[in-house]
Amino acid sequence: MLRAFLRTEAGSTTVLLVATVLALLWANSPWGDTYEAFWHTPMGISFGDADFSLDLRHWVNDGLMTVFFFLIGLEVSYEVRLGQLRDRRLIAVPAVAALGGMLVPAGVYLLLNFGGPGAGGWGVPIATDTAFVLGVLAVVGARCPDPLRAFLLTLAIVDDVLAIMIIAIFYTASLSIPALITAVLLLAAIVTLRWLRIWRAPAYVVLGFALWVATLESGIHPTLVGIALGLLVFVYAPTDQKLLLAGEAVQEFTSEPSARAAREATRRVQRAVSVNERLQLRLHPWSSYVIVPIFALANAGVRLDGETLRAALTSPVSIGVALGLVVGKFVGISLGTWLPLRFGWGILPGNLVWGQLLGGAAVSGIGFTVALFIVDLAFDGSPVHAQAKIGILAGSLLSALLGWVIFRLAWDRGGVCAPPEAEPPEELPDRLTVPVGPADHVRGPEDAKITIVEYGDFECPYCGRLHPVLEEILRKNPDVRMVFRHYPIRTLHPRATSAAIVSEAAADQGRFWEMHDILYDNQRFLTDADLEHYAAELGIDPWSDVPGHAARIALHEESGRDSGVRGTPTLFLNGVRYQGRLDEGSISRALDDLRESP
């Protein structure tokens, strides 16, 4: 489910970016006046003397965006009951990091705006845009491991919940008590239906719409309705009984296909999965590819003429928003991560390292959807409205750039994956203890003058970066052969062992190097389902001899430890450990030195 969510959000980033650019082009075109005029077009419904009307922008911000926040409620409910938020030690670090990532940006903003006309915008730089962050991480690629994505997703969920609470508490201008009482009664009716286990969708739709109208009339922002209803949707793990019934229904359809059997199989399979998960699957594409881009189109348009830009460059509002996103988010999340780790309040998934965490903290400064949302609440009709939007755009761009630079530096420095608990001794062996033999995986001529032995890990990003370098070296040097030995770093890369086992299954069919290349080309997609797909492409059984393949991998690991291997990738050139840089030029010079040696 996490992978499906990540793919949806990351894939929608392009659509969201296109909508943002279109909004900016529209607002700055010769027809720029039509931008605001269009989004202020009133639209409503009337019944007799009763009339309910909003302009198009408010239908988007108050109506469509309720679906976006409804999905957040679904995600929170799922993660709390079945996902990562069940483990308090795993949630502690991203939760405190999210809190720090809100307090520090708000503080940075208020340092520049306290007591001024823009003071009410302190909530603008507090929120992280999940879709854009995951899109940037997709561009970063293998430099960003799945545990970091899980960490940032948990942080984003906590961030969204806190942001919605801030909207409800601090950005409610006035309250209508009768409408508020009506909203409470409607919410109680929905809870009662849930308690009575009445699952008629029309009843929930009617009561939900009425609750949305009552909340809007009460003065509280109706997006709060979305997250509240999302939290109320049932989520559960499939029971053995439901799985058995679903399996029997599918088997009956397979043996005697008919419309009745197909309907029964569909019904049983659907019931095995919670309503929460089914709604997420159906609504995520609509939210990611339609609702959020429409929101960007309706809100991101700001005039960028010389006068507006000059005003923004000196405005404490735009500067405060930009600094809050770039500096405040980075410092707040970094500090909020360090504190719980320092005092033992929680742990990190997958033993992440600080270079990765700092890169994640930097890209978390991309604030867009909720930031634009709060701009309209804080500055609607104010002259600083456009300046705040420019601050969001500038701060988000700078945060993305800062994150990319940090990931780049974290990638290039060191260049080795090693488990944090495995501190090497002062003196390590520098000779290959187990010479290359018939059982090794060899690529290149048997009589090659030089042999490169690599101890690698299919999930290690540094090994992935070295892979094309070694391919190029083999292509240019016909007197060089390569040997690959497994050294999975299990504490950092939970899928590396499974990938190694599948590569050994391919080796049994003489197709090790084909699988080797496929695995390195798809480092971010190494789930069991992914591995089975790659095996099917090569026509092999990936789990044909798991104990035997695991034993072979263990022999590789043992030989690596005896040879002084403590991380991946580690290279041996003609049996001597190579300790230079892992780029083509440095390795090629080492090969030339070997050729010249007697």
SVG drawing of the C-alpha trace seen along z (x, -y; Angstrom):
<svg xmlns="http://www.w3.org/2000/svg" viewBox="-40 -49 99 75">
<polyline fill="none" stroke="black" stroke-width="0.4" points="0.0,0.0 2.8,-2.4 4.5,-1.8 1.1,-2.3 0.7,-5.6 4.2,-6.8 3.8,-6.0 0.5,-7.9 1.8,-11.0 5.2,-11.1 3.5,-10.5 1.0,-13.4 3.8,-15.9 4.2,-16.5 0.5,-17.3 0.6,-19.6 3.7,-21.4 2.0,-21.8 -1.1,-23.3 1.1,-25.7 2.9,-26.9 -0.4,-27.3 -1.8,-29.4 1.3,-31.6 1.2,-32.0 -2.5,-32.8 -2.1,-35.4 0.8,-37.0 -0.6,-36.9 -2.3,-39.8 -5.5,-38.2 -4.3,-38.2 -7.3,-40.2 -9.6,-37.3 -7.8,-35.0 -9.2,-36.6 -12.5,-37.4 -13.0,-33.7 -12.3,-32.3 -14.6,-34.9 -17.5,-33.8 -20.4,-33.0 -22.0,-29.6 -24.6,-28.1 -27.9,-26.2 -31.3,-27.6 -34.5,-25.9 -37.4,-28.2 -36.3,-31.2 -33.2,-29.3 -30.0,-30.1 -26.5,-28.7 -23.8,-30.3 -19.9,-30.5 -17.5,-31.7 -15.5,-29.1 -12.4,-29.5 -14.3,-28.8 -16.0,-25.8 -12.5,-24.5 -10.9,-25.5 -13.8,-24.7 -15.5,-21.9 -13.1,-19.9 -10.3,-20.2 -12.5,-18.5 -11.9,-15.3 -8.1,-15.9 -8.4,-16.2 -10.8,-13.2 -8.0,-11.2 -5.6,-12.4 -8.0,-11.2 -8.2,-7.8 -4.4,-7.6 -4.1,-8.6 -6.7,-6.0 -5.0,-3.3 -1.5,-4.1 -2.6,-4.3 -4.4,-0.9 -2.4,1.1 0.5,-0.9 3.7,-2.5 2.0,-4.7 1.2,-1.6 4.8,-1.5 5.3,-4.4 9.1,-4.1 8.9,-4.6 6.4,-7.4 8.2,-9.4 11.0,-10.7 9.0,-11.8 6.3,-13.2 8.7,-15.4 10.5,-16.3 7.1,-17.4 6.5,-19.5 9.9,-21.1 9.2,-21.7 6.2,-23.8 7.4,-25.7 10.7,-26.9 9.3,-28.2 6.5,-30.0 9.1,-31.5 11.3,-32.6 8.3,-34.2 7.3,-36.0 10.8,-37.4 10.2,-39.5 6.5,-40.1 5.5,-40.2 3.3,-43.2 3.1,-44.1 0.2,-43.8 1.5,-40.4 1.7,-38.8 -1.4,-36.6 0.5,-34.7 2.7,-32.8 0.9,-29.6 1.9,-29.8 5.4,-28.2 4.4,-25.5 3.1,-22.8 5.0,-20.4 3.6,-19.5 3.7,-15.7 3.1,-15.4 6.0,-17.8 8.3,-16.3 7.8,-12.7 8.2,-14.0 11.6,-15.5 12.6,-12.2 11.6,-10.3 14.1,-12.5 16.7,-11.9 16.3,-8.2 18.5,-5.6 20.1,-8.2 16.9,-8.3 16.1,-4.8 12.6,-3.5 13.1,-4.0 13.6,-7.7 10.4,-7.9 8.6,-6.1 10.0,-8.5 9.0,-11.5 5.6,-10.1 5.0,-9.6 6.3,-13.2 3.9,-14.5 0.9,-12.8 1.6,-14.3 2.4,-17.6 -1.0,-17.6 -2.9,-16.8 -1.3,-19.6 -1.8,-22.0 -5.5,-21.2 -5.7,-21.7 -4.0,-25.1 -6.5,-26.1 -9.4,-25.1 -8.2,-26.9 -6.4,-30.0 -8.0,-30.7 -11.6,-30.7 -12.8,-34.3 -16.2,-34.0 -18.5,-31.2 -22.2,-30.7 -23.4,-28.7 -26.6,-27.3 -24.7,-26.1 -22.0,-24.6 -24.6,-22.7 -26.2,-21.4 -22.8,-20.2 -22.2,-18.4 -25.6,-16.7 -25.0,-15.6 -21.6,-14.2 -23.2,-12.4 -25.7,-10.9 -22.9,-9.6 -21.1,-8.1 -24.4,-6.4 -24.8,-4.9 -21.3,-3.6 -22.0,-2.1 -25.2,-0.5 -23.2,1.0 -25.5,-0.6 -23.4,-0.8 -25.8,-2.5 -23.6,-4.8 -26.4,-7.3 -27.1,-7.9 -23.5,-8.8 -23.3,-11.0 -26.4,-13.0 -25.4,-13.4 -21.8,-14.2 -22.9,-17.0 -25.2,-18.4 -22.4,-18.3 -20.1,-20.1 -22.7,-22.9 -23.3,-23.3 -19.6,-23.5 -19.1,-26.1 -21.9,-28.2 -20.5,-27.8 -17.3,-29.6 -15.0,-26.6 -13.2,-25.6 -15.0,-22.7 -11.8,-20.8 -12.0,-19.7 -15.1,-17.7 -13.0,-15.8 -10.4,-14.6 -13.0,-13.8 -15.0,-11.6 -11.8,-10.0 -10.9,-9.0 -14.4,-7.4 -14.1,-5.0 -13.5,-1.4 -10.1,0.1 -9.2,3.7 -6.8,6.4 -8.4,9.2 -9.5,12.1 -8.7,15.7 -12.5,16.4 -13.0,13.6 -9.9,14.7 -11.1,18.3 -14.6,17.2 -13.1,15.0 -10.8,17.9 -13.7,20.3 -15.8,17.8 -12.9,17.3 -12.4,21.0 -16.1,21.5 -15.9,18.9 -12.8,20.5 -14.4,24.0 -17.9,22.9 -17.7,19.3 -21.0,17.5 -22.3,13.9 -23.7,15.0 -20.3,16.6 -18.4,13.5 -20.7,11.2 -20.3,13.3 -16.5,13.6 -16.3,9.8 -18.4,9.2 -16.4,11.6 -13.0,10.3 -14.2,6.7 -15.4,7.5 -12.0,9.1 -10.5,5.6 -11.5,2.7 -13.6,-0.2 -10.8,-2.5 -8.3,-0.9 -10.9,-0.6 -11.7,-4.3 -8.0,-5.3 -7.5,-3.2 -10.4,-4.9 -10.0,-8.5 -6.2,-8.9 -6.0,-9.3 -8.9,-11.8 -7.2,-13.8 -3.7,-13.6 -4.5,-14.1 -7.6,-16.3 -8.4,-18.0 -5.0,-19.2 -4.0,-20.4 -7.3,-22.3 -6.5,-23.8 -3.1,-24.9 -4.7,-26.3 -7.1,-28.3 -4.6,-29.6 -1.1,-29.7 -1.6,-32.5 0.1,-35.6 1.3,-38.6 5.1,-38.7 5.6,-42.1 8.5,-44.4 6.5,-46.3 5.2,-43.1 8.6,-41.5 10.3,-44.7 7.7,-44.8 8.2,-41.1 12.0,-41.4 11.7,-43.9 8.5,-42.6 8.9,-41.0 5.9,-38.7 7.5,-37.2 11.0,-37.0 9.5,-35.5 7.6,-32.8 10.7,-32.0 13.1,-31.9 10.5,-29.9 10.4,-27.2 14.1,-27.0 15.8,-27.7 13.0,-27.1 11.9,-23.7 15.5,-22.5 16.5,-23.6 13.2,-22.5 13.1,-19.0 16.8,-18.4 16.6,-19.5 13.3,-17.6 15.0,-14.5 18.1,-14.8 16.3,-15.4 14.3,-12.1 17.2,-10.1 19.5,-11.8 17.2,-11.0 16.2,-7.5 12.5,-8.4 12.4,-6.5 14.2,-4.9 14.6,-5.4 13.3,-3.0 16.1,-1.2 19.0,-2.8 19.0,-6.0 22.2,-8.1 22.3,-11.9 23.1,-12.8 19.8,-11.2 17.9,-12.8 19.3,-16.3 18.4,-15.9 14.8,-14.9 14.6,-17.9 15.6,-20.3 13.1,-19.0 10.4,-19.2 10.6,-22.9 8.6,-22.6 5.3,-24.1 2.6,-24.5 -1.0,-23.1 -1.6,-23.8 0.6,-26.9 -1.5,-28.4 -4.6,-27.3 -3.6,-29.3 -2.6,-32.3 -6.2,-32.7 -7.4,-32.4 -4.8,-34.8 -4.6,-37.4 -7.8,-37.3 -8.2,-40.8 -5.0,-42.0 -2.3,-43.8 0.3,-41.3 -1.6,-38.4 0.6,-38.2 3.8,-38.7 3.0,-35.7 2.4,-33.6 5.7,-34.7 7.4,-33.8 5.9,-30.2 7.1,-29.8 10.6,-31.1 11.0,-29.1 9.8,-25.9 12.2,-26.2 15.1,-27.0 14.2,-24.0 14.1,-21.6 17.5,-22.9 19.0,-22.7 17.7,-19.1 19.2,-18.1 22.6,-19.5 22.6,-17.7 21.6,-14.4 24.3,-14.9 27.0,-15.6 25.8,-12.8 26.0,-10.5 29.5,-11.5 31.1,-11.7 32.3,-8.2 30.5,-6.2 30.1,-3.1 27.1,-1.5 28.1,0.0 26.0,1.1 26.4,-1.5 27.1,1.3 30.0,2.7 32.9,0.5 36.0,1.7 39.2,2.4 42.2,0.2 43.9,2.7 41.9,4.6 43.1,7.4 43.8,6.1 44.0,9.5 41.3,11.6 41.2,14.7 39.2,16.9 40.6,16.9 38.4,16.8 37.1,20.3 34.7,22.2 31.8,21.4 32.2,17.6 30.1,15.4 32.6,14.2 32.0,11.7 34.8,11.4 37.6,13.6 38.8,16.5 42.5,15.7 42.1,12.0 45.3,10.4 43.3,8.4 40.4,9.6 38.1,7.2 36.2,8.8 33.3,6.8 31.5,7.4 28.1,5.8 24.5,5.3 21.7,5.0 19.9,2.4 23.0,0.3 22.8,-3.1 26.6,-3.3 26.8,0.1 24.1,-1.1 26.2,-4.1 29.3,-1.9 27.5,0.6 27.7,-1.5 31.3,-2.5 32.4,1.1 30.4,1.9 32.3,-0.9 35.6,0.3 34.9,3.9 33.9,2.5 37.1,0.5 39.5,3.1 39.3,6.5 42.1,7.8 39.9,7.3 37.2,9.6 34.8,9.0 33.6,11.3 30.6,10.4 30.1,11.7 27.2,11.0 27.5,8.9 24.0,7.7 23.8,5.0 20.7,6.3 20.3,3.5 20.3,0.9 18.8,2.8 16.0,5.2 15.4,6.4 19.0,7.0 19.0,10.7 15.9,11.6 17.4,9.9 20.6,11.9 18.6,15.2 16.7,14.5 20.0,13.7 21.4,17.1 18.2,18.7 19.0,17.1 22.6,18.3 21.3,21.9 19.9,21.3 23.0,19.6 21.4,16.1 23.1,14.5 24.4,11.5 21.1,10.7 19.4,10.7 22.3,8.8 21.8,6.0 18.0,6.0 18.3,5.7 20.7,2.7 18.5,1.0 15.5,1.3 17.0,0.7 14.0,-1.1 11.6,1.8 12.8,4.9 9.7,6.2 8.9,9.9 6.3,9.1 8.9,7.1 11.5,9.9 8.9,12.5 8.1,10.3 11.8,10.0 12.2,13.8 9.1,14.4 10.7,12.2 13.7,14.5 11.6,17.7 13.0,18.8 11.6,19.9 12.9,17.3 12.4,19.4 13.6,22.8 16.2,23.5 16.1,20.7 18.2,22.6 20.9,23.6 21.1,20.1 21.1,18.5 24.0,20.8 26.0,19.7 25.4,16.0 26.5,16.7 29.8,18.2 30.3,14.9 29.7,12.9 32.1,15.0 34.9,14.6 34.2,10.9 34.5,10.5 37.7,12.5 39.1,10.2 38.3,7.0 35.0,6.1 33.0,3.8 30.7,2.1 29.6,2.0 30.9,1.7 34.4,3.1 36.7,4.0 39.7,6.2 42.1,5.9 44.0,9.0 43.4,10.0 44.4,6.7 41.8,4.5 41.3,1.3 41.1,-1.8 40.8,-4.6 37.8,-6.6 35.0,-4.7 35.0,-6.6 36.1,-5.4 39.2,-7.5 40.6,-6.4 39.9,-2.7 41.4,-2.9 44.6,-4.4 44.8,-1.6 44.4,1.0 47.2,-0.7 49.5,-0.5 48.7,3.2 49.6,3.7 53.0,1.9 53.8,3.9 56.1,6.9"/>
</svg>
